[in-house]
């Protein structure tokens, strides 16, 4: 079972993502954050957490997805999780920028098929 962290400022999206993940029976949501700054604090305190996948909203107040990725890339982990940007945007420059960070780019809403394709990319 894969461990997932969700970061999204919309409570509805957080609940939807959690439901898709839970129903897959292949992963579970370990933590959910509405504020990406809180997520970064959590990762700093838990560098040894066995997180396989982070679903990250791109457009959030206080700190956007790319700002989060900049800060996240400075952290050290015993196991580097795969980052998946979930967004309503399909802007090619944002897709390209996400890939520069090694992140996946998925258009909202998260679906079972998207989840399965992303989980297939997560290392055991």
C-alpha positions as a Markdown table, in Angstrom:
| # | Residue | x | y | z |
|---|---|---|---|---|
| 1 | Unk | 0.0 | 0.0 | 0.0 |
| 2 | Unk | 1.4 | 3.4 | -1.0 |
| 3 | Unk | 1.4 | 6.4 | 1.4 |
| 4 | Unk | 0.0 | 9.7 | 0.0 |
| 5 | Unk | 0.0 | 13.3 | 1.2 |
| 6 | Unk | -2.5 | 15.7 | -0.3 |
| 7 | Unk | -2.0 | 19.5 | -0.4 |
| 8 | Unk | -4.9 | 21.6 | -1.7 |
| 9 | Unk | -6.6 | 24.8 | -0.5 |
| 10 | Unk | -10.1 | 23.5 | -1.5 |
| 11 | Unk | -11.7 | 21.1 | 1.1 |
| 12 | Unk | -13.9 | 19.6 | -1.6 |
| 13 | Unk | -10.9 | 18.6 | -3.7 |
| 14 | Unk | -9.1 | 17.2 | -0.6 |
| 15 | Unk | -12.1 | 15.1 | 0.2 |
| 16 | Unk | -12.5 | 13.9 | -3.4 |
| 17 | Unk | -8.8 | 13.1 | -3.7 |
| 18 | Unk | -8.9 | 11.2 | -0.4 |
| 19 | Unk | -12.0 | 9.2 | -1.6 |
| 20 | Unk | -10.3 | 8.3 | -4.9 |
| 21 | Unk | -7.1 | 7.2 | -3.1 |
| 22 | Unk | -9.0 | 5.2 | -0.4 |
| 23 | Unk | -11.3 | 3.5 | -2.9 |
| 24 | Unk | -8.3 | 2.3 | -5.0 |
| 25 | Unk | -7.2 | 0.0 | -2.1 |
| 26 | Unk | -3.7 | 0.5 | -3.4 |
| 27 | Unk | -2.9 | 3.6 | -1.4 |
| 28 | Unk | -3.9 | 5.6 | 1.7 |
| 29 | Unk | -3.8 | 9.2 | 2.6 |
| 30 | Unk | -1.4 | 9.8 | 5.5 |
| 31 | Unk | -1.8 | 13.5 | 5.8 |
| 32 | Unk | -3.9 | 16.3 | 4.1 |
| 33 | Unk | -3.1 | 20.0 | 4.2 |
| 34 | Unk | -5.0 | 23.0 | 3.1 |
| 35 | Unk | -2.0 | 25.3 | 3.5 |
| 36 | Unk | 1.2 | 24.2 | 1.6 |
| 37 | Unk | 3.3 | 26.0 | 4.3 |
| 38 | Unk | 2.0 | 23.6 | 6.9 |
| 39 | Unk | 2.8 | 20.7 | 4.5 |
| 40 | Unk | 6.4 | 21.9 | 4.2 |
| 41 | Unk | 6.6 | 22.1 | 8.0 |
| 42 | Unk | 5.3 | 18.6 | 8.3 |
| 43 | Unk | 7.9 | 17.3 | 5.8 |
| 44 | Unk | 10.7 | 19.1 | 7.7 |
| 45 | Unk | 9.7 | 17.4 | 10.9 |
| 46 | Unk | 9.2 | 14.0 | 9.3 |
| 47 | Unk | 12.1 | 13.5 | 6.9 |
| 48 | Unk | 11.9 | 9.7 | 7.4 |
| 49 | Unk | 8.2 | 9.4 | 6.7 |
| 50 | Unk | 7.6 | 6.8 | 4.0 |
| 51 | Unk | 5.6 | 9.0 | 1.7 |
| 52 | Unk | 5.4 | 7.6 | -1.9 |
| 53 | Unk | 3.3 | 10.3 | -3.5 |
| 54 | Unk | 2.3 | 13.9 | -3.0 |
| 55 | Unk | -0.7 | 15.4 | -4.7 |
| 56 | Unk | -0.2 | 19.1 | -4.9 |
| 57 | Unk | -2.6 | 21.8 | -6.1 |
| 58 | Unk | -0.9 | 24.4 | -8.4 |
| 59 | Unk | -2.9 | 27.5 | -7.5 |
| 60 | Unk | -3.2 | 28.2 | -3.8 |
| 61 | Unk | -3.1 | 31.3 | -1.7 |
| 62 | Unk | 0.0 | 32.0 | 0.5 |
| 63 | Unk | 2.2 | 29.7 | -1.5 |
| 64 | Unk | 1.6 | 28.3 | -5.0 |
| 65 | Unk | 2.5 | 24.8 | -6.2 |
| 66 | Unk | 5.8 | 25.9 | -7.9 |
| 67 | Unk | 6.8 | 27.9 | -4.8 |
| 68 | Unk | 6.2 | 24.7 | -2.8 |
| 69 | Unk | 8.3 | 22.7 | -5.2 |
| 70 | Unk | 11.2 | 25.1 | -4.9 |
| 71 | Unk | 11.2 | 24.8 | -1.1 |
| 72 | Unk | 10.5 | 21.1 | -1.2 |
| 73 | Unk | 13.4 | 20.4 | -3.5 |
| 74 | Unk | 15.7 | 21.8 | -0.8 |
| 75 | Unk | 14.6 | 19.2 | 1.7 |
| 76 | Unk | 16.4 | 15.8 | 2.2 |
| 77 | Unk | 14.4 | 12.6 | 2.5 |
| 78 | Unk | 15.4 | 9.0 | 3.1 |
| 79 | Unk | 12.9 | 8.3 | 0.3 |
| 80 | Unk | 12.0 | 11.0 | -2.3 |
| 81 | Unk | 8.2 | 11.0 | -3.0 |
| 82 | Unk | 6.8 | 11.5 | -6.4 |
| 83 | Unk | 5.1 | 14.9 | -6.7 |
| 84 | Unk | 1.9 | 15.1 | -8.8 |
| 85 | Unk | 0.6 | 18.5 | -9.6 |
| 86 | Unk | -3.2 | 18.4 | -9.7 |
| 87 | Unk | -4.7 | 21.5 | -11.4 |
| 88 | Unk | -7.5 | 22.8 | -13.6 |
| 89 | Unk | -4.9 | 24.3 | -15.9 |
| 90 | Unk | -3.5 | 22.7 | -19.0 |
| 91 | Unk | -1.0 | 25.5 | -19.8 |
| 92 | Unk | 1.9 | 23.9 | -21.7 |
| 93 | Unk | 4.5 | 26.1 | -19.9 |
| 94 | Unk | 3.2 | 24.9 | -16.5 |
| 95 | Unk | 3.4 | 21.3 | -17.7 |
| 96 | Unk | 7.0 | 21.9 | -18.8 |
| 97 | Unk | 7.9 | 23.7 | -15.6 |
| 98 | Unk | 6.4 | 20.8 | -13.5 |
| 99 | Unk | 8.5 | 18.3 | -15.4 |
| 100 | Unk | 11.7 | 20.4 | -14.7 |
| 101 | Unk | 11.0 | 19.5 | -11.0 |
| 102 | Unk | 10.4 | 15.8 | -12.0 |
| 103 | Unk | 6.8 | 16.2 | -11.1 |
| 104 | Unk | 3.8 | 14.7 | -12.9 |
| 105 | Unk | 1.0 | 17.0 | -14.1 |
| 106 | Unk | -2.6 | 15.9 | -13.9 |
| 107 | Unk | -5.7 | 17.8 | -14.8 |
| 108 | Unk | -8.4 | 17.9 | -12.0 |
| 109 | Unk | -10.4 | 16.0 | -11.0 |
| 110 | Unk | -8.3 | 13.1 | -9.9 |
| 111 | Unk | -9.8 | 9.9 | -11.3 |
| 112 | Unk | -9.2 | 6.2 | -10.6 |
| 113 | Unk | -7.4 | 5.8 | -14.0 |
| 114 | Unk | -5.1 | 8.8 | -13.3 |
| 115 | Unk | -4.4 | 7.5 | -9.9 |
| 116 | Unk | -3.5 | 4.0 | -11.2 |
| 117 | Unk | -1.2 | 5.4 | -13.9 |
| 118 | Unk | 0.6 | 7.6 | -11.3 |
| 119 | Unk | 0.9 | 4.7 | -8.8 |
| 120 | Unk | 2.5 | 2.6 | -11.5 |
| 121 | Unk | 5.3 | 5.2 | -11.6 |
| 122 | Unk | 6.0 | 5.1 | -7.8 |
| 123 | Unk | 9.0 | 3.0 | -6.8 |
| 124 | Unk | 8.5 | 0.2 | -4.3 |
